Amino acid sequence: MIDPGKKAPSFSLPDQAGKLHSLADYAGRPVVLYFYPKDDTPGCTKESCAFQDNLPKFKKSKAAVVGVSVLDSASKAKFAAKYGLTFALLADDDHSMMEQYGVWQEKSMYGKKYMGVARTTYLIGGDGKVVKRWDGVKVDGHAEEVLAAVQEL
């Protein structure tokens, strides 16, 4: 995990349209980088739709919202189209970026251990440093909580 005050690792990943995004593309403005487990699942859909609903308010603060999960760009495109998501959804299908950000973790379900995405959100300042990190995110009210932190910048 990257602690507040530390430089956020750079990345370059394709979005739902296949366009590459890197952290440097957002220099000078805040970035909300949220990691979610899987496209088109109930919790991830609710979280992504909440960010979409609040997107005009994030844009007022000049903040970019970027979602990241496993699965490829085609899956992201289908997910974005189904729910009208207009911000970048990055495909980290080899989970290399997630490993850099410390969100690719061992999880457990029904006693079985496996590797997966820990629902985590980073707020990165315009200087490329982590301002705040939310671990073990609970979806309800999360987008609004992140928006409040953005507006305090």
N, C-alpha and C positions, 0 to 999 in steps of 0.2 A: 504494500500500500504506500502511496505517496502522501506524506504529511503536509499539512498547510505550511506555506512558506518555501517549500521545495519546488524546483523547476519541474514542470510536467514533461514526461517523455514525449519526444516527437513521434509522429506516426504518418503513414500515408496508406490510406485504404479506400477502396471503391464504395460509392453509395449505391442506392437503388437503381440509378440510371447508368452505373458503370463509371461515373466521373470520380477521379481521385480527389481526396480531401487530405490535407495535412494540417497540423497544428499551426504552422507558419501562415497558412491562408487566413487565419483569424487574428493575426498580430494586431495589437492595439484595441481589441475589444474582448469583452468577457465571453467565455464559452462554457455552456452547461453540457457536460459530457456524461451521459447516463448509460450505464451498462445494464442490459436486461437479458434474461436467460434465452428466450426463444420467440421468434416471430409468431404472431397470431395465436397466442395462448391467452387465457383470460386475464391474468395479472399484468402481463406485458402489454396487452391491448389497452387495458384501462390506464396504465401509466403513460403510454405513448399518446393516447387520445387526450389525456389531461394536459400534457405538454403542448399538444396541438391547440387545444382550447385556449391556452394561455399565451400562445405564440405572439399575438399582437402586443401584449404587455411586455414580453421579453424583447421584442423588436424596438419598443419605445426606449428601452435601456441599452439599445445597440448590442444586446447579447445574442449569440448564436446558440441554438439548441441542436445537439447532435446525439443520436442514439447509436449504440454499438452492441452487436451480438454476433453469435455464431450464425451459420448458414450463409448461403451465397447471395449475390446481388439480385438474382431472379426471385428468391424468396422475399427479400426486402421490397422489391418492386411490387409483388403481389400483395404484401402486407400494407404497403403505403397506399396502393390504389384502393384496396378494400375499405380502408378507414379514412381516406382523405388526408393522409399525413404528408405535409409539404416540406418538412425539414429533412436534412440528411440522415439517413439510416445507413451506417457503415457495416460492411460485411467483413468480419474478422474470422474467416472460416478456419484458419490454422491457429487461432487464439493467441497469436504472438503479441498483439497490442494488449490484450487482456492480461497476459503474463507480466508485461512491463508495468501495468497499472495495479497489479496485485489482486485482480478480481477473478482470475482463473484459479479456483480453489477446490479442495476436496470437500465433497458434500456426502450426505448420507440419507437414504430413503429406504424405509422398511429393512434397516440393518445392512443394506448393500451400499458400499462406498463407491463413489465415482467422481470424476472431475467435471466441474461445471462453472457457470457464471454466478458469482455472488452479486445480487442486485445492489449496485453501488452508484453514487453520483458524485462527480467532481465539478466544482466551480473553479474555473481557471481564469485568472485575471488577464487583462490586456498585455501584461508583461510576461506571460507564459508561466507564471507561478501559481500553484494551487492556493486558492483562497480558503476553500472549505471542502470537506468531504463528508458524505453521508454514507454510513455502512448499514447493512441489514435493512435496507429501505422497505418501509411499509407503504404501499401504493397510495392509499387514501390520504389526500391532503399534501402529498409529497411535492407535486409540481408547484403548488402555491407557496410551500415553505421555501423551495429553491428560488422562486420569483422574488420573495421577500428579501432573501440574501442578496440577489442581484441588484435589487433596488437600493440596498444599503451601500453599494460600492460607490 
